[in-house]
Amino acid sequence: MASNRKNFEQRAKFADMFSAMGTEPRLRIMQLLLSAHPDGLVVGELQSELDIPNSTLSHHLDKLRNEDLVLVRRESTFLRYSANTAALQEILQFLYAECCTRNKAVASRDVIQICK
């Protein structure tokens, strides 16, 4: 029973993470942060790439941060955001666990190939 509860909580967590990335601007933010990994980008750099108002960008970054998809650190007067690659790796492991182990829908070597 505890295992079922843990699985439910894990699925709910990942569903919230996917929902947070479920808009085009947020998905683009994640791509930009991954392309700048591990240093990340300051808000001004993100804003110039995305060409969206600062208040809208702030809303998107808060949503991603609340779901633990991005990390933020203060540098003097700037906020530097970076992708939380550990959380993204968790999501990928969750997605591929069943298809790579239980029913072999995707060979694990193909998952690795995707990442190269």
KEKE-3310 file (N, C-alpha, C; in steps of 0.2 Angstrom, whole numbers, plus 5000, padded with zeros to 4 digits):
npx = (5004:5010:5019:5010:5005:5017:5020:5009:5011:5023:5020:5010:5019:5027:5018:5014:5026:5027:5016:5020:5030:5022:5019:5022:5032:5038:5043:5053:5060:5066:5074:5083:5089:5095:5104:5113:5119:5132:5131:5120:5108:5105:5091:5089:5096:5088:5076:5079:5081:5069:5060:5048:5037:5044:5037:5029:5039:5044:5033:5033:5045:5044:5034:5041:5052:5045:5041:5052:5060:5069:5084:5088:5100:5106:5116:5124:5115:5108:5098:5101:5097:5096:5095:5087:5095:5095:5082:5076:5082:5077:5063:5065:5070:5059:5049:5055:5057:5047:5045:5058:5061:5050:5042:5050:5048:5056:5073:5086:5098:5094:5088:5099:5106:5097:5101:5113)
npy = (4994:5006:5008:5010:5022:5030:5029:5035:5048:5052:5051:5062:5072:5073:5075:5088:5094:5092:5099:5112:5115:5115:5126:5136:5147:5143:5131:5135:5143:5133:5126:5136:5138:5125:5125:5134:5128:5124:5136:5145:5158:5176:5185:5196:5192:5181:5188:5196:5186:5180:5190:5195:5203:5208:5206:5195:5185:5184:5178:5165:5160:5159:5149:5138:5137:5134:5121:5115:5114:5123:5132:5145:5158:5172:5185:5198:5211:5204:5190:5174:5161:5143:5127:5114:5100:5088:5086:5085:5074:5064:5065:5060:5047:5042:5042:5033:5021:5011:5008:5004:4993:4985:4982:4983:4992:5003:5002:5003:5008:5016:5027:5032:5036:5046:5056:5060)
npz = (5000:5004:4994:4983:4986:4986:4972:4967:4972:4966:4952:4952:4955:4944:4934:4937:4935:4921:4917:4920:4911:4900:4891:4877:4879:4891:4888:4879:4887:4895:4886:4882:4894:4896:4885:4890:4900:4911:4917:4916:4914:4916:4920:4911:4900:4896:4894:4883:4873:4872:4870:4878:4889:4905:4917:4913:4910:4922:4929:4922:4925:4939:4940:4934:4943:4955:4952:4953:4942:4937:4944:4954:4958:4967:4960:4965:4960:4951:4945:4942:4932:4930:4922:4931:4930:4937:4941:4928:4923:4932:4927:4914:4917:4924:4913:4904:4911:4911:4898:4894:4902:4906:4894:4884:4874:4869:4866:4878:4873:4862:4869:4874:4863:4858:4866:4861)
capx = (5000:5014:5022:5005:5005:5023:5020:5004:5014:5028:5016:5007:5024:5029:5012:5014:5032:5025:5011:5024:5033:5017:5017:5028:5037:5041:5047:5058:5065:5070:5079:5088:5093:5099:5109:5118:5121:5129:5131:5113:5107:5102:5084:5090:5098:5082:5071:5081:5080:5062:5056:5042:5038:5048:5032:5027:5044:5044:5028:5035:5051:5042:5031:5046:5055:5040:5041:5059:5063:5075:5087:5090:5104:5107:5123:5124:5108:5105:5096:5104:5093:5099:5090:5089:5096:5094:5075:5075:5084:5071:5058:5067:5070:5052:5046:5058:5057:5042:5046:5064:5062:5044:5039:5055:5046:5062:5079:5089:5103:5090:5087:5106:5107:5093:5104:5120)
capy = (5000:5012:5008:5013:5029:5033:5029:5041:5055:5053:5053:5068:5077:5073:5078:5095:5097:5093:5105:5118:5115:5114:5131:5137:5151:5139:5126:5139:5145:5127:5125:5141:5136:5119:5127:5138:5124:5124:5143:5148:5165:5181:5187:5201:5188:5177:5192:5198:5180:5178:5196:5195:5208:5206:5203:5188:5181:5182:5173:5159:5158:5157:5142:5133:5136:5131:5114:5113:5113:5128:5134:5152:5161:5179:5187:5205:5213:5200:5183:5169:5155:5137:5121:5108:5094:5082:5085:5083:5067:5061:5064:5055:5040:5040:5040:5027:5015:5006:5006:5001:4987:4980:4979:4984:4997:5007:4999:5008:5011:5021:5032:5035:5038:5052:5061:5061)
capz = (5000:5004:4987:4978:4988:4983:4965:4965:4973:4961:4946:4953:4955:4937:4930:4939:4931:4914:4916:4921:4904:4895:4887:4872:4882:4896:4885:4876:4893:4897:4880:4883:4900:4895:4880:4893:4906:4918:4919:4916:4911:4920:4918:4905:4894:4894:4891:4876:4869:4871:4868:4881:4895:4911:4922:4910:4910:4929:4930:4919:4929:4945:4939:4933:4949:4960:4951:4954:4935:4937:4950:4954:4963:4966:4959:4966:4959:4946:4947:4937:4932:4927:4922:4936:4926:4941:4940:4921:4923:4935:4923:4909:4920:4925:4907:4901:4915:4909:4891:4893:4906:4906:4888:4879:4868:4867:4868:4882:4869:4858:4873:4875:4856:4857:4869:4858)
cpx = (5004:5017:5017:5005:5011:5023:5015:5007:5019:5025:5013:5013:5026:5024:5013:5021:5030:5021:5015:5027:5028:5015:5023:5033:5041:5046:5054:5063:5069:5075:5084:5092:5098:5105:5114:5120:5128:5128:5124:5113:5104:5096:5085:5092:5092:5077:5073:5080:5073:5057:5049:5043:5041:5043:5030:5033:5045:5039:5030:5041:5049:5038:5036:5050:5051:5040:5048:5063:5069:5077:5088:5095:5105:5115:5122:5117:5105:5103:5098:5100:5097:5094:5092:5089:5095:5086:5073:5077:5079:5065:5059:5067:5063:5048:5049:5058:5053:5044:5053:5065:5056:5043:5044:5053:5051:5068:5083:5095:5100:5089:5094:5107:5103:5097:5111:5119)
cpy = (5006:5013:5012:5020:5033:5034:5035:5047:5057:5055:5060:5074:5078:5076:5086:5098:5097:5098:5112:5120:5116:5120:5133:5141:5147:5134:5129:5141:5139:5125:5130:5140:5130:5121:5131:5135:5123:5131:5146:5154:5169:5183:5191:5197:5184:5182:5194:5192:5179:5184:5196:5200:5204:5203:5196:5183:5179:5177:5166:5156:5155:5150:5137:5132:5133:5123:5111:5111:5118:5130:5141:5154:5168:5180:5195:5207:5209:5193:5179:5163:5149:5131:5116:5102:5088:5081:5082:5076:5062:5059:5059:5048:5037:5038:5034:5021:5009:5003:5002:4994:4982:4977:4980:4988:5001:5004:5005:5011:5016:5027:5036:5039:5045:5058:5063:5066)
cpz = (5000:4997:4982:4980:4985:4976:4963:4966:4968:4954:4946:4952:4948:4933:4931:4935:4924:4912:4916:4914:4899:4891:4882:4875:4887:4894:4882:4882:4895:4892:4881:4889:4899:4890:4884:4899:4906:4921:4920:4913:4916:4916:4911:4899:4891:4891:4884:4871:4867:4869:4871:4887:4901:4916:4919:4911:4918:4931:4928:4923:4936:4945:4938:4939:4955:4959:4951:4947:4934:4944:4949:4959:4961:4965:4959:4965:4954:4949:4941:4938:4928:4927:4928:4932:4930:4941:4933:4920:4926:4931:4917:4912:4922:4919:4904:4905:4913:4902:4890:4897:4905:4899:4882:4873:4865:4870:4872:4877:4864:4862:4874:4868:4855:4860:4866:4853)
residu = (MET:ALA:SER:ASN:ARG:LYS:ASN:PHE:GLU:GLN:ARG:ALA:LYS:PHE:ALA:ASP:MET:PHE:SER:ALA:MET:GLY:THR:GLU:PRO:ARG:LEU:ARG:ILE:MET:GLN:LEU:LEU:LEU:SER:ALA:HIS:PRO:ASP:GLY:LEU:VAL:VAL:GLY:GLU:LEU:GLN:SER:GLU:LEU:ASP:ILE:PRO:ASN:SER:THR:LEU:SER:HIS:HIS:LEU:ASP:LYS:LEU:ARG:ASN:GLU:ASP:LEU:VAL:LEU:VAL:ARG:ARG:GLU:SER:THR:PHE:LEU:ARG:TYR:SER:ALA:ASN:THR:ALA:ALA:LEU:GLN:GLU:ILE:LEU:GLN:PHE:LEU:TYR:ALA:GLU:CYS:CYS:THR:ARG:ASN:LYS:ALA:VAL:ALA:SER:ARG:ASP:VAL:ILE:GLN:ILE:CYS:LYS)
# end
